[in-house]
Amino acid sequence: MNNKSNVMGDGSKQSVYQDSALLAKRRKAERDLIRHNFDRQEALDREEKKHPKPLWDYMPIVVAILRVAENEEEGVTYAKLQSLLYLVQGFMLALEDEAAFENVITAGPKCPLVRSAYNDFRHWGKNPIDLDSETPSKRSPVKPSDWSRLSDDKHLLNLRDTHIDIVHKVHDIYGQFSAKKLLEMIQSHKPWLAHKDDMSNIPQQEIKDFFKDDLLN
């Protein structure tokens, strides 16, 4: 009876030891995982500081373009805005090795298009886009509340000095040209020519290579 009791006691102790060892391994694995994730996040944070993420939306660039050009007599029409967005993207990719915004640029039938800008601003037609107007065109899909945020320049808070510098650089070179003249100039660009027949999206790399190797070389 005593022998049986001793055997059971020894087995119980062995089970406790095994459970403790297993628990210790599990806790060590959890600590190692936490440390790994922490180190990985630190590395990602350091990398992000070296290479800041581009803007996911084109709208802050639009506001900067319009504000830089607001004292011009002609102003910026919807058609000219499309050309300037494309040029800002090309300059940013070529000179700063990053995108100005992540909206896709598509080869439209007449020029490169940012589809979101097409939908948001095409109702202005040939009229200069006026951020300070009380409301957008009645046919515009932009909500009045969103338009008020544009007109008070809150979007500019999302821009870095690099964005502003590129917008000014593009304006200094191309702002003097009419929408029609800009269109004629851009229609000779390889990225648009390569995709205009099927009106497909233009990869950022093709825009970057063209601006870096051909246009700005």
Order of alpha helices (4+ residues) and beta strands (2+ residues): alpha-alpha-alpha-beta-beta-alpha-alpha-alpha-alpha-alpha-alpha
